[in-house]
Amino acid sequence: MKNLKLVFFVFINFFIFFSFAQDGKVTIHQDKKIIDLMELKKAVNKEDFTSGQFTVQIFNGTYEKGNRLMKELILEDKFKDIYFSFETPYYKIRIGKYISKIEAIKELEKIKKTFPAAFILKPN
């Protein structure tokens, strides 16, 4: 009698388990505008200078010297992103917007050929 109850119990559980099973397919219908928006956001993130990016500082000094160097750098067109800024009490020239430290180190090696005192600034 116990074996019959056990067989009946297993049969019922087996029947219930397979009768309510789901087939596991998921279909997502996504508007193409979302994908376009994500690609636009990626492009904007690459363009914007944020505190989360590394940069290489090549100059720290007076406005006159910095302005002269900035004009030379623009005429040479050797570096892509060049920034001239003021942080009390000095003017600074920084090159690049690097997302990863490895990328910044690679560029630093190239920049040091022209500016041996250049160094990487960490993001805030």
N, C-alpha and C positions, 0 to 999 in steps of 0.2 A: 504494500500500500504506500509506503514512503517513497519507493522508487517511482511509482505512478504519479504521485504528487510532484516529485522533482522533475520528471519528464514533462508533465503538464506545465509547470512553472517555467521551465526553460523554453518550451514551445511558445507560450504566451509572450514571454519577454522577447524572444526572437522575432515573432510576428509583429509586435508593437514597434520594435526598433527599426525594422525595415519598412514598415508601412508608413512611418512618419519621417523617413530620411529625406534630406534635401540633396539636390544634385550638385550644389556648390558653384554654380555659374554666377558671375557678377558682370553686369554690363553697365558701363559708365558712358553716358552721353554728355560730352563736354563741348561747350561752345568754342569755336576756333578763336574767338576774341580773347579768351583767357590765355591761350598759348601765346598769342601776339602780345598781350599785355605783359606776360612774364618775360618774353624776349626783350621788350622795350625796357623793362625794369633792369635787366642784366646790363643793357647798353648804358643806361643812365648811371648805374652803380660804377661802371668802369670810367665814366667821364667825370663824375663828381669826386672832388678831393675830400676825403673824410678822415677823421681821426684814427680810423682803423687801418690806415695804409702807411707803409714805410716810405721814407724819402731820404735823399742824400744831400747833406748840407755841404756846400763848397765854399761859402764866403760868410764872414761875420766881421762887420766893420762899419765905416762911415758911409754916409749917403753918396758922397762924391765918388769914392772908389767903387762902391756897389753899382752905381748907375753906369759908370764907365764899363765895368765888367759885364753888366747886363746887356748893354748895347753890343759889345763884342760877341757875346754868346748868341744873341739874336741874329747878327750878321753871319756868323759862322754856320748857323743852322745845324749844329752837330748833335744837340740834345733835344729831345722831344718836348718834355714838359719842364718849363723853367718858371720858378716863382720868386718874386722879389718882395720881401715883407719887412716889417719893422716890429721888433720886439725889444722893448726898453732894455738897455740904451743903444742897441745896435741894429743895423740893417742886415738882413740875411738873404742869401740866395740858396734856393734848394732846387734840386733836380729830381723829377720823377714822381710817380705814384705807383708804388709796388704793393701788391696785395700780399705776397708771401716774402718772408725774409730771404729765402733762397734766391728769388728773383732780384731782390735788392743787392745781395752780395755779389751776384754775377755782374750787375751794372756798376757796382762800386769798383770792381777791378778795372773796368774800362775807364771810369771817370778818374781814378787815381793816376792814370797815365798823364792826364792834363793837370789835375789838382791833387797833389800828393797828400794834402792835409784833410781831404774829404772824409766824411764819416756818415754812418747810417743813423737816422733818427727813428726811434721806436714809436709806434702809434701810442696814443694815450690810452 
